[in-house]
């Protein structure tokens, strides 16, 4: 039987794949940083075939952050290329969020979406 993880956003037990472990660690990180559970969506559907791993809405309902999560199963350069290609492709179909994030293993990179400016630290959730 496959190991399961509890997903507090979808309120279901999910198979503990390497990528799911990364996604659930990131969700825990967001909750610890003060993002309300109601603002977080997992496997946020984009278009007909795509999905972001994690989307976070701002209090006004706009997209605050979109994140792509990857397990460290390939060299980090390849994972970055894959995540960046997905972010660009999916982001074209949505309103621009405030931030994009790439999560690879336990590392998180975040930048302002509009300016493309990398951030030195993860942004505070708006109140």
N, C-alpha and C positions, 0 to 999 in steps of 0.2 A: 504494500500500500504506500502511496506517495505521501511524503511529509506535507503538512498543511500549515499555512499562516493565516491568522485572523486579519482581515482587511476591515478596519474600523469605518472606512468611507462607504464601501459597498455592503458592509455588514454581512459578509460571507467568509467562509474559509476558502482559501485559494491554494493551488498547488505551489509549493515553495521552490519555484524555478530560480536559477541564479538572478535573472532580471527582476523577478517578483521580490526577491530579498532586497535588492537595491531600491526598488520602488517603495516598499514598506518602510525601509529605514528612512527614506526621504520624507514620506508622509509623517512618520514619527517626529522627524526634525522640524517639519512645518508646524505640527501641533505644539511642540515644545517652544517654538518661537512665537506662539500666540495666534496663529492662523486658526480661525474657527473651523470646526469640522464641517459645518454647513457650507463653507466657502470652497472646500476642496472637492475636486472631481478626479476620479481615477479612470484611466482609459477614456479620456474625453474624445468623443467622436468628432472627426473632421472629414467633411465630404462623404463620399460613398465608401471608400476603402481605408481611410487613414484614421489614426487616433494618436493623441498626445498621451504620454504616460500619466502626467499630472497637470491639471489646470487649477488655478486658484483665482477666484473672483474677488474683486474689491468690494467694500461695503456698498458702493453705489451700483453694483452689478456688472461693472466693466471687467474685462480680463486684466488681472494684476500680474499673473505669472504663468508661463507655459514652460513645462520641463520635459525633457527627454531623458530617460534612464537607461543605462547600459551596464550589463555585468562585464567584469574584466575577463572575457573569454578570448579576446583578440588583442593584438598590440594596441596601446592607447591611441596612437595616431589613426589607426583604422576605425576605432570606435568613435573618435572625434569626427572623422569624415562622415560616418554613417549618421551620427546624431545631428550634425550640422545640416546635412542634406535633408533629413526629415523635418527639422525645424523650418528651414526655408520653404520646403514644399508645402507643409501644412499651414504655415503662417500666411501664405498668400490667400487662403480661403477664409481667414478670420480677421476681425478687427485687431489692430496691433495692440499687444499687451504692453504693460509698463516694462516687464522684464522677461528675459529668456534665461533658462538654466539648463545646463548639461550636467548630469550626475553619472559618474562612472565609478563603480564600486563605492567607496566611501568618500570620494572627492566630489565637490560641488563647485562649478564655475557659473557665475551669473553676470549678466550685463544688461544695460538699459537697451531696450529693443529699438527705440526710435533713433538714438544716436549711435548705437553699436558700441558704447563705452563699457569696457569691463569694470566690474566693481571689485574693490579690495575686500569687502565684507558683504555678507548676505543682507539685503534690504529689510527694514522693519515693515511689518504688515501695517497698512494704513488703518487708522481708527476714525 
